[in-house]
Amino acid sequence: MGSAFGKQDTQDRTAATPRDEGHMRTRLLLSLLILAAATTGAQQTSAPSAQDKYQWDQSKSVYNRRLKSPEPPEQVDWDGRIALMLKEDPDDVILTAVGDMIFNEKISDLPEPDHQNLYRLMREADIAFGNLEMSLNERPDLQRPFYNFRMGRDFAWEIANIGINLVGMANNHSMDYGPEGVAECLTILDHSGIKHAGAGTTLAEAHSPAIKKVQNQKSKFALLSYMRFWTPKKTSNPNGPSLATIDPGEILVRSGDKVEAVEGPLKGDVEAMEDDVVLAKRHSNFVMVSLHVHDLSHDRSFGYPDVTPPNDTIEYRSAIDAGADVVFGNGPHVLRGIEIYKGKPIFYSLGNFIYQYRTPDKIPIDLVHQRDPEVERPTNVSVYDRRDSRQEMESILVRMTVNKDKLKKIQLIPVTLDDEGRQYGAPRLASAKRAKEIIALIQKLSAPYKTKIIDEGWYAEVEL
């Protein structure tokens, strides 16, 4: 049966005329055109591909969308100013400290003098501290909460390149990638030579100090780091990656016929910190304590948290009572006052130093939802036109001079952060106008502690 069919087919094709062949070619061409049109229509009406589905209009990003003109650069000899500040006496040890650091892109190569000279202050310091409120790891799949505060292994070199060589890790974002993310971050920091405190592969290690020595000096400098959140955080594991925490407690008290809830740090956690400080002081000459304190939700219905609640001065002063030489506060994301307590400085909050917390290029809905209650938005203003408050974009760099284990000088260098454009979240030395305003703010916030802060023009000094 197959043979007869093949023979008949051959005869039909042999008998076909040129005109028939022309019709056949026309029909074939029409069929191809109809098929192409149908395929195009199907592509247009079908669901978008995975790549197209997540395309993000970067013109709406805070990186590229500007609502106001950038502040014009001042004619300032930053090189000369910083060169004068960097003059030292024999045996001086220079320590710098900044607040919260959240990176998502490189800033060390920003060419402007007000950027580079700010980094120069940290690069030239013997010890340069900052609170690392993010994770370094190669495991994006471990991300737990919505926040995407992570960079890869090689980004440790960027942190080192701006001068940071000592970080606190006890904060509410170190565990965003779980215990495995903490362990990997610790390894990366170790390989890059950046010392760390407040996190460890065990709870005991998290409570151990980071020790730094300075070239040609016998003195040892220690850092301890703790987190204080408004609710307890499950970050402690005696046999696994952990953070050092001071958890809150709440009790009910009666005042007449009224019952009130009173909140404060747990006594046992404060005593554990005091024990850590005592041990660190036995083996070190100068002890620093970093306290990452979130005493209130960041929801702005609570107002700007620029004043430390009375109960939250407990852990700061307890650290000094136990033997600490300085306490650095961070976490509120705004500046707080400075207290000289028993001759030792307490910085209740250093504010933000690098605040690149919006990542719309990585998570498209990030700009809309992330930290939504915190971002100011007047009525009928687009979500894409929200900007962080001025308070969150002002900071200071603390520069301390220690000589023969004694604190000799404290200088406060005003810093501003861009709130939009390509340098969003990156710090720079403040302009003359903004520096004056920041110094005035620090003086106001420190007045309740009777701390005298002397305005030196573009920076300030704390009277010891």
Buried (B, 14 or more C-beta within 10 A) or exposed (E): EEEEEEEEEEEEEEEEEEEEEEEEEEEEEEEEEEEEEEEEEEEEEEEEEEEEEEEBEEEBBBBBBEEEEEEEEEEBEBEEBBEEBEEEEEEBBBBBBBBBBBBBBBBBEBEBBBBBBBBBBBBBBBBBBBBBBBBBBBBEEBBEEEBBBBBEBEBBEBBBBBBBBBBBBBBBBBBBBBBEBBBBBBBBBEEBEBBBBBBBBBBEBBBBBBBBBBEEBEBBBBBBBBBBBBEEBEBBBEEBBBBBBBBBEEEEEEEEEEEEEEEBBBEEBBEBBBEBBEBBBEEBBBBBBBBBBBBBEBEEEEEBBBBBEEEBBBBBBBBBEBBBBBBBBBBBBBBBBBBBBEEBBBBBBBBBBBBBBBBBBEBBEBBBEBBEEBBEEEEEEEEBEBBBBBBBBBBBBBBBBBBEBEBBBBBBBBBBBBBBBBBBBBBBBBBEEBBBBBBEBBBEBBEEBEBBBEBEEBBBBBEB
